[in-house]
Amino acid sequence: MATPPKPRVFDSRLRSHAEGPARIGAILLSTDQVFEGDAARLIDRDRAVLHVARIAFENPTTPERLRAMAPDLARTAGLLVPGATLSAVAFACTSASVSIGNGPVADAVHQGLPGVPVITPSFAALAGLAALGARRVAMLTPYLPETTEPMAEYLSDCGLDIVENACFALEDDRDMARVDDDSMIETACALDTPEVEAVFLSCTAMRGVDVIERIETRLDKPVVTSNQALCWALDRMAGLNGRPRGFGRLWDCAMPAAFAKGIGA
């Protein structure tokens, strides 16, 4: 058998770090089945690249179990493409961002990624509702009641009026990913009252992106979902102006200046 030739070495030209699409990051739960698929539809892949790291999580999605992720956030954030410049990074769990606290989440992520703007679904939802001019909100979650209640309290503490509040009482986020469209649509529409200005479907594990347009059409009111708001915020924080069709009125909005630099900025 002939000995293969030694490899030939050629010079190459390297693009500068400033060239190419924007880079954004996301920390997902190890059990997440939804966010990456939603992001692929909502974020223009020609203009932005999404980098993902996963953090260990074990169900049920109780506040105590969600808070248990906090000690590993900094290490997980540090796994996101070391050496690359990220425009923003998301911690993609709505209920965990409330259970841990947006401030502590941002502090932990900054230990692994100093200086990178941080966003969470709860913070992005506030930004989205502010952009839409909606203050009186009906909220639907797939969570257990004990996980839903802190979410409503958080939104109320941030100045929103939670007119209606409902949940599907699921404890496993893998089951949350299986809630069918009709369940979300019919329940969200049942929460509508004349006082409601917008509907918020809370949870990155729930496939709320799939039903936004149908609920908006029936109610003639805007719908904000965790993944929609998070991708919109990441897009705007990266300096982009994406407007994917069929995913809600939010995409026609600019990000309010008070939220544009992320949590704590």
MIMIVEX-437484 format. One record per residue (C-alpha): residue in one letter; residue number from 1; x, y, z. Coordinates in steps of 0.5 Angstrom, whole numbers. Each point is the difference from the previous one (the first is absolute). Layout:
BEGIN
+------+-----+-------+-------+-------+
! rest !  nr !     u !     v !     w !
+------+-----+-------+-------+-------+
!    a ! NUM !     X !     Y !     Z !
...
+------+-----+-------+-------+-------+
END
This chain:
BEGIN
+------+-----+-------+-------+-------+
! rest !  nr !     u !     v !     w !
+------+-----+-------+-------+-------+
!    m !   1 !     0 !     0 !     0 !
!    a !   2 !     3 !     7 !    -2 !
!    t !   3 !     1 !     5 !     5 !
!    p !   4 !    -4 !     6 !     0 !
!    p !   5 !     3 !     6 !    -2 !
!    k !   6 !     1 !     5 !     6 !
!    p !   7 !    -5 !     6 !     0 !
!    r !   8 !     1 !     6 !    -4 !
!    v !   9 !     0 !     7 !     4 !
!    f !  10 !    -3 !     6 !    -3 !
!    d !  11 !    -1 !     7 !     2 !
!    s !  12 !    -7 !     2 !     2 !
!    r !  13 !    -3 !     7 !     1 !
!    l !  14 !    -5 !     0 !     6 !
!    r !  15 !    -6 !     5 !     1 !
!    s !  16 !     0 !     5 !     5 !
!    h !  17 !    -4 !    -1 !     6 !
!    a !  18 !    -4 !     6 !    -2 !
!    e !  19 !    -2 !    -3 !    -7 !
!    g !  20 !    -6 !    -5 !    -1 !
!    p !  21 !    -7 !     0 !     4 !
!    a !  22 !    -1 !     2 !     7 !
!    r !  23 !     1 !    -5 !     5 !
!    i !  24 !    -5 !    -2 !     6 !
!    g !  25 !     0 !    -5 !     6 !
!    a !  26 !    -5 !    -4 !     3 !
!    i !  27 !     0 !    -4 !     7 !
!    l !  28 !    -5 !    -5 !    -1 !
!    l !  29 !    -3 !    -6 !     5 !
!    s !  30 !     3 !    -7 !    -1 !
!    t !  31 !    -7 !    -2 !    -1 !
!    d !  32 !    -2 !     6 !    -5 !
!    q !  33 !    -3 !    -3 !    -6 !
!    v !  34 !    -3 !     7 !    -3 !
!    f !  35 !     4 !     6 !     0 !
!    e !  36 !     5 !    -2 !    -6 !
!    g !  37 !    -6 !    -2 !    -5 !
!    d !  38 !    -3 !     7 !     2 !
!    a !  39 !     6 !     4 !    -1 !
!    a !  40 !     2 !    -3 !    -7 !
!    r !  41 !    -7 !     3 !    -2 !
!    l !  42 !     0 !     7 !     3 !
!    i !  43 !     8 !     2 !     0 !
!    d !  44 !     3 !     1 !    -7 !
!    r !  45 !     5 !    -5 !    -1 !
!    d !  46 !     3 !     4 !    -5 !
!    r !  47 !     1 !     6 !     5 !
!    a !  48 !     1 !    -3 !     6 !
!    v !  49 !     3 !    -7 !     3 !
!    l !  50 !    -3 !    -3 !     6 !
!    h !  51 !     5 !    -4 !     5 !
!    v !  52 !    -3 !    -4 !     5 !
!    a !  53 !     3 !    -3 !     7 !
!    r !  54 !    -5 !    -5 !     4 !
!    i !  55 !     0 !     0 !     8 !
!    a !  56 !    -2 !    -6 !     4 !
!    f !  57 !    -7 !     0 !     2 !
!    e !  58 !    -5 !    -5 !     3 !
!    n !  59 !    -7 !     0 !     1 !
!    p !  60 !    -5 !     2 !     3 !
!    t !  61 !     0 !     7 !    -2 !
!    t !  62 !    -1 !     3 !     7 !
!    p !  63 !     3 !     6 !     3 !
!    e !  64 !     5 !    -4 !     4 !
!    r !  65 !     2 !    -4 !    -6 !
!    l !  66 !     1 !     6 !    -4 !
!    r !  67 !     4 !     4 !     5 !
!    a !  68 !     5 !    -7 !     0 !
!    m !  69 !     2 !     2 !    -7 !
!    a !  70 !     3 !     7 !     3 !
!    p !  71 !     7 !    -3 !     2 !
!    d !  72 !     2 !    -2 !    -7 !
!    l !  73 !    -2 !     6 !    -4 !
!    a !  74 !     7 !     3 !     0 !
!    r !  75 !     3 !    -6 !    -2 !
!    t !  76 !    -5 !    -2 !    -6 !
!    a !  77 !     0 !     7 !    -2 !
!    g !  78 !     8 !     0 !    -1 !
!    l !  79 !    -1 !    -6 !    -5 !
!    l !  80 !    -3 !     4 !    -5 !
!    v !  81 !     5 !     1 !    -6 !
!    p !  82 !     6 !     2 !     4 !
!    g !  83 !     4 !     6 !    -3 !
!    a !  84 !    -6 !     2 !    -5 !
!    t !  85 !    -4 !     7 !     1 !
!    l !  86 !    -7 !    -1 !     2 !
!    s !  87 !    -5 !     5 !    -1 !
!    a !  88 !    -5 !    -2 !     6 !
!    v !  89 !    -1 !    -7 !     3 !
!    a !  90 !    -7 !    -2 !     3 !
!    f !  91 !    -1 !    -5 !     6 !
!    a !  92 !    -6 !    -4 !    -4 !
!    c !  93 !    -5 !    -1 !     6 !
!    t !  94 !    -5 !     4 !     2 !
!    s !  95 !    -2 !    -3 !     7 !
!    a !  96 !     7 !    -1 !     2 !
!    s !  97 !     2 !     7 !    -1 !
!    v !  98 !    -6 !     2 !     4 !
!    s !  99 !     2 !    -5 !     6 !
!    i ! 100 !     7 !     2 !     0 !
!    g ! 101 !    -1 !     7 !    -2 !
!    n ! 102 !     2 !     4 !    -6 !
!    g ! 103 !     6 !     4 !     3 !
!    p ! 104 !     3 !    -7 !     3 !
!    v ! 105 !     0 !    -3 !    -7 !
!    a ! 106 !     3 !     6 !    -3 !
!    d ! 107 !     6 !     0 !     5 !
!    a ! 108 !     1 !    -7 !     0 !
!    v ! 109 !     0 !     0 !    -8 !
!    h ! 110 !     5 !     6 !     0 !
!    q ! 111 !     5 !    -5 !     4 !
!    g ! 112 !     0 !    -4 !    -6 !
!    l ! 113 !    -1 !     5 !    -5 !
!    p ! 114 !     3 !     7 !     3 !
!    g ! 115 !    -3 !     6 !    -4 !
!    v ! 116 !    -5 !    -4 !    -4 !
!    p ! 117 !    -7 !     3 !     0 !
!    v ! 118 !    -5 !    -5 !     4 !
!    i ! 119 !    -8 !    -1 !    -2 !
!    t ! 120 !    -5 !    -5 !     3 !
!    p ! 121 !    -7 !    -2 !    -2 !
!    s ! 122 !    -3 !     4 !     6 !
!    f ! 123 !     4 !     6 !    -2 !
!    a ! 124 !    -1 !     0 !    -7 !
!    a ! 125 !    -8 !    -1 !     1 !
!    l ! 126 !     0 !     6 !     4 !
!    a ! 127 !     4 !     4 !    -6 !
!    g ! 128 !    -5 !    -3 !    -5 !
!    l ! 129 !    -6 !     2 !     4 !
!    a ! 130 !     3 !     7 !     1 !
!    a ! 131 !     1 !     0 !    -8 !
!    l ! 132 !    -7 !    -2 !    -1 !
!    g ! 133 !    -3 !     5 !     5 !
!    a ! 134 !    -3 !    -5 !     4 !
!    r ! 135 !    -1 !     0 !     7 !
!    r ! 136 !    -6 !    -4 !     2 !
!    v ! 137 !     2 !    -7 !    -2 !
!    a ! 138 !    -3 !    -7 !     0 !
!    m ! 139 !     5 !    -5 !     2 !
!    l ! 140 !     0 !    -8 !    -2 !
!    t ! 141 !     5 !    -5 !     2 !
!    p ! 142 !     1 !    -7 !     0 !
!    y ! 143 !     3 !     0 !     7 !
!    l ! 144 !    -2 !    -3 !     7 !
!    p ! 145 !    -4 !     6 !     4 !
!    e ! 146 !     6 !     1 !     5 !
!    t ! 147 !     4 !     1 !    -6 !
!    t ! 148 !    -5 !     5 !    -4 !
!    e ! 149 !    -1 !     4 !     7 !
!    p ! 150 !     7 !     3 !     0 !
!    m ! 151 !    -1 !     2 !    -7 !
!    a ! 152 !    -6 !     4 !     1 !
!    e ! 153 !     3 !     3 !     6 !
!    y ! 154 !     6 !     2 !    -4 !
!    l ! 155 !    -4 !     3 !    -6 !
!    s ! 156 !    -4 !     4 !     5 !
!    d ! 157 !     6 !     2 !     4 !
!    c ! 158 !     3 !     3 !    -7 !
!    g ! 159 !    -6 !     4 !    -1 !
!    l ! 160 !    -5 !    -4 !    -4 !
!    d ! 161 !    -7 !    -2 !     2 !
!    i ! 162 !    -1 !    -7 !    -1 !
!    v ! 163 !    -8 !     0 !    -1 !
!    e ! 164 !     0 !    -8 !    -1 !
!    n ! 165 !     4 !    -5 !     2 !
!    a ! 166 !     0 !    -8 !    -2 !
!    c ! 167 !     4 !    -6 !    -1 !
!    f ! 168 !     0 !    -7 !    -2 !
!    a ! 169 !     3 !    -3 !     6 !
!    l ! 170 !     6 !    -4 !    -3 !
!    e ! 171 !     6 !    -2 !     4 !
!    d ! 172 !     5 !    -2 !    -6 !
!    d ! 173 !     2 !     4 !    -5 !
!    r ! 174 !     0 !    -5 !    -5 !
!    d ! 175 !    -7 !    -1 !     1 !
!    m ! 176 !    -1 !     8 !    -1 !
!    a ! 177 !     3 !    -1 !    -7 !
!    r ! 178 !    -6 !    -5 !    -2 !
!    v ! 179 !    -5 !     5 !     2 !
!    d ! 180 !    -4 !     0 !    -6 !
!    d ! 181 !    -2 !     6 !    -4 !
!    d ! 182 !    -8 !     0 !     1 !
!    s ! 183 !     1 !     0 !     7 !
!    m ! 184 !     5 !     6 !     0 !
!    i ! 185 !    -5 !     4 !    -5 !
!    e ! 186 !    -6 !    -2 !     4 !
!    t ! 187 !     2 !     1 !     7 !
!    a ! 188 !     4 !     7 !    -2 !
!    c ! 189 !    -7 !     2 !    -3 !
!    a ! 190 !    -4 !    -2 !     6 !
!    l ! 191 !     4 !     5 !     4 !
!    d ! 192 !    -1 !     6 !    -4 !
!    t ! 193 !    -5 !     6 !     3 !
!    p ! 194 !    -1 !     7 !    -3 !
!    e ! 195 !     6 !     2 !     5 !
!    v ! 196 !     5 !    -4 !    -3 !
!    e ! 197 !     5 !     3 !    -4 !
!    a ! 198 !     5 !    -6 !    -2 !
!    v ! 199 !     0 !    -7 !     1 !
!    f ! 200 !     7 !    -3 !     3 !
!    l ! 201 !     2 !    -7 !    -1 !
!    s ! 202 !     5 !    -2 !     5 !
!    c ! 203 !     5 !    -5 !    -1 !
!    t ! 204 !     6 !    -2 !    -5 !
!    a ! 205 !    -2 !    -7 !     1 !
!    m ! 206 !    -7 !     1 !    -3 !
!    r ! 207 !    -1 !     1 !    -7 !
!    g ! 208 !    -4 !     6 !     0 !
!    v ! 209 !     4 !     3 !    -6 !
!    d ! 210 !    -5 !    -4 !    -4 !
!    v ! 211 !    -6 !     3 !     2 !
!    i ! 212 !     1 !     7 !     0 !
!    e ! 213 !    -3 !     2 !    -6 !
!    r ! 214 !    -6 !    -4 !     1 !
!    i ! 215 !    -1 !     3 !     7 !
!    e ! 216 !     1 !     7 !    -3 !
!    t ! 217 !    -5 !    -1 !    -5 !
!    r ! 218 !    -5 !    -2 !     4 !
!    l ! 219 !     1 !     5 !     6 !
!    d ! 220 !     2 !     6 !    -5 !
!    k ! 221 !     5 !     1 !     6 !
!    p ! 222 !     8 !    -1 !     0 !
!    v ! 223 !     3 !    -7 !     3 !
!    v ! 224 !     7 !     0 !     3 !
!    t ! 225 !     3 !    -7 !     1 !
!    s ! 226 !     6 !    -2 !     4 !
!    n ! 227 !     4 !    -2 !    -6 !
!    q ! 228 !    -2 !     5 !    -5 !
!    a ! 229 !     1 !     6 !     5 !
!    l ! 230 !     7 !    -3 !     2 !
!    c ! 231 !     2 !    -1 !    -8 !
!    w ! 232 !    -3 !     7 !    -1 !
!    a ! 233 !     5 !     3 !     5 !
!    l ! 234 !     6 !    -4 !    -2 !
!    d ! 235 !    -1 !     3 !    -7 !
!    r ! 236 !    -1 !     7 !     2 !
!    m ! 237 !     6 !     0 !     5 !
!    a ! 238 !     4 !    -3 !    -6 !
!    g ! 239 !    -2 !     6 !    -4 !
!    l ! 240 !    -4 !    -3 !    -5 !
!    n ! 241 !    -7 !     1 !    -2 !
!    g ! 242 !    -3 !    -6 !    -1 !
!    r ! 243 !    -8 !    -1 !    -2 !
!    p ! 244 !    -2 !    -7 !    -1 !
!    r ! 245 !    -7 !    -1 !    -2 !
!    g ! 246 !    -5 !    -4 !     3 !
!    f ! 247 !     3 !     1 !     7 !
!    g ! 248 !    -4 !     6 !     3 !
!    r ! 249 !     0 !     7 !     0 !
!    l ! 250 !     6 !     1 !     5 !
!    w ! 251 !     5 !    -1 !    -6 !
!    d ! 252 !    -3 !     7 !    -3 !
!    c ! 253 !     3 !     3 !     7 !
!    a ! 254 !     7 !     3 !     2 !
!    m ! 255 !     2 !    -2 !     6 !
!    p ! 256 !    -1 !     6 !     6 !
!    a ! 257 !     7 !     3 !     1 !
!    a ! 258 !    -1 !    -2 !     8 !
!    f ! 259 !     1 !    -7 !    -2 !
!    a ! 260 !     4 !     0 !    -6 !
!    k ! 261 !     7 !    -1 !     4 !
!    g ! 262 !    -3 !    -6 !     4 !
!    i ! 263 !    -1 !    -1 !     7 !
!    g ! 264 !     3 !     5 !     5 !
!    a ! 265 !     3 !     4 !    -5 !
+------+-----+-------+-------+-------+
END
